[in-house]
């Protein structure tokens, strides 16, 4: 199964966190991840990001149209989503539901769980023109070294850059 991780970062490389109102992604960024998730038919999120998408951003209709997997060690089963305790379990759930691609969309702990375990094929880093002191860090495993076979980039707008890394 192809696994795609989509992260929005600041110009100084910090992951923008959805629960910080100053870190809100531009519409072009939101449209990109929504299109990718709709195309794949699924999304993998952490519990905080799921709650923000549903309650804070009003994306309940968007989520209800997808096979949602919440990566969490705390939450229990819900009719709105499947629960996975690990990245591998999240992928196994989507494989069992006949998905060909998994879309990983945050938060910071979820990104790092997939990146640190090497469980992704494609990584999109969308850089927005801000510098932040807070925010998350990409790749928190100290001995992580993951070469990528290709790098492409595109200007999304005059001031937003998207980098695509393939393993």
C-alpha positions in Angstrom: 0.0 0.0 0.0 1.3 3.4 -0.9 1.5 5.7 2.1 1.6 9.4 1.7 2.4 11.8 4.5 1.4 15.5 4.0 2.9 18.1 6.3 2.6 21.9 6.4 5.8 23.6 7.6 7.0 27.1 8.4 9.9 28.7 6.5 12.2 27.6 9.4 11.1 23.9 9.1 8.7 23.7 12.1 5.5 21.7 11.6 2.5 24.0 11.8 0.2 22.7 14.5 -3.6 22.8 13.9 -4.4 23.8 17.4 -2.4 27.1 17.2 -4.6 29.7 15.6 -1.5 31.6 14.3 -0.5 28.4 12.4 -3.5 28.1 10.1 -2.7 26.8 6.7 -3.8 28.8 3.6 -6.8 27.5 1.6 -4.4 26.2 -1.2 -2.8 23.9 1.4 -6.1 22.7 2.8 -7.5 22.0 -0.7 -4.4 19.9 -1.5 -4.8 17.6 1.4 -8.5 17.4 1.1 -8.2 16.4 -2.6 -5.6 13.7 -1.8 -7.7 12.3 1.0 -10.9 12.3 -1.2 -8.9 10.6 -4.0 -7.6 7.9 -1.7 -10.9 7.6 0.2 -9.2 7.7 3.6 -7.2 9.6 6.2 -5.1 8.8 9.2 -5.1 11.3 12.0 -4.3 11.7 15.7 -7.1 12.2 18.2 -6.4 16.0 18.6 -6.3 16.6 14.9 -9.5 14.6 14.3 -11.3 16.6 17.0 -10.1 19.9 15.5 -11.1 18.8 12.0 -14.5 17.8 13.1 -15.4 20.4 15.8 -13.0 23.3 15.3 -12.8 23.5 11.5 -16.3 22.1 10.7 -15.0 19.4 8.4 -17.5 16.8 9.7 -19.0 16.2 6.2 -15.4 15.8 4.7 -14.5 13.2 7.4 -17.8 11.3 7.1 -17.1 10.7 3.4 -13.7 9.0 4.3 -12.5 5.8 5.9 -11.0 7.6 9.0 -8.4 5.9 11.2 -7.4 7.6 14.4 -4.0 6.7 15.7 -4.4 6.8 19.5 -3.4 4.9 22.6 -6.2 6.6 24.6 -9.4 6.6 22.5 -11.8 3.7 22.3 -13.8 2.5 19.3 -16.3 4.8 17.6 -18.7 4.4 14.7 -17.1 7.5 13.2 -13.6 6.1 12.9 -11.4 3.1 13.4 -8.8 3.1 16.1 -5.2 2.0 15.5 -2.5 1.8 18.2 0.4 1.9 15.8 1.2 3.1 12.3 1.3 -0.5 11.1 -2.1 -1.3 12.5 -3.5 1.9 10.8 -2.2 0.6 7.5 -3.5 -2.9 8.1 -7.0 -1.5 8.7 -6.9 0.4 5.5 -5.5 -2.6 3.6 -8.3 -4.7 5.0 -10.8 -2.1 3.6 -9.2 -2.5 0.1 -7.5 0.9 0.0 -4.5 1.2 -2.3 -3.1 4.4 -0.8 -3.1 5.8 2.8 -3.1 9.5 3.5 -1.4 10.6 6.8 -2.4 14.0 7.9 -1.3 14.8 11.4 -0.7 15.8 14.0 3.0 15.9 14.9 3.0 12.7 16.9 1.3 10.8 14.0 3.7 12.3 11.4 6.7 11.2 13.4 5.3 7.8 14.2 5.2 7.1 10.4 8.5 8.9 9.5 10.5 7.4 12.4 9.3 3.9 11.5 10.0 4.5 7.8 6.4 3.7 6.9 5.8 6.0 4.0 6.5 6.2 0.3 5.8 9.8 -0.4 6.3 12.9 1.7 4.8 16.3 0.9 6.2 19.3 2.7 4.3 22.4 2.0 6.2 25.5 3.2 4.3 28.7 4.1 6.0 32.0 4.5 6.1 32.4 8.3 8.8 31.7 10.9 7.6 30.2 14.2 9.4 29.4 17.5 6.9 26.8 18.4 5.5 24.0 16.3 6.6 20.4 15.9 9.8 18.9 14.7 10.0 16.4 11.8 11.8 13.2 12.4 12.4 12.8 16.1 14.3 9.6 16.1 18.0 10.5 16.7 19.5 7.8 14.5 17.1 8.3 11.6 18.7 8.6 8.2 16.3 8.1 5.2 17.6 8.9 1.7 15.0 9.6 -0.9 15.1 8.6 -4.5 13.5 11.7 -5.9 12.8 15.3 -5.0 10.3 17.5 -6.9 9.1 20.9 -6.0 6.4 23.2 -7.2 5.3 26.8 -6.5 1.8 26.5 -5.2 1.3 30.3 -5.2 3.8 33.2 -5.3 4.7 32.5 -1.7 3.9 28.8 -1.0 6.3 26.0 -2.0 5.5 22.3 -2.0 8.3 19.7 -2.0 7.6 16.1 -2.9 10.0 13.4 -1.6 9.8 9.8 -2.8 11.5 6.9 -1.1 
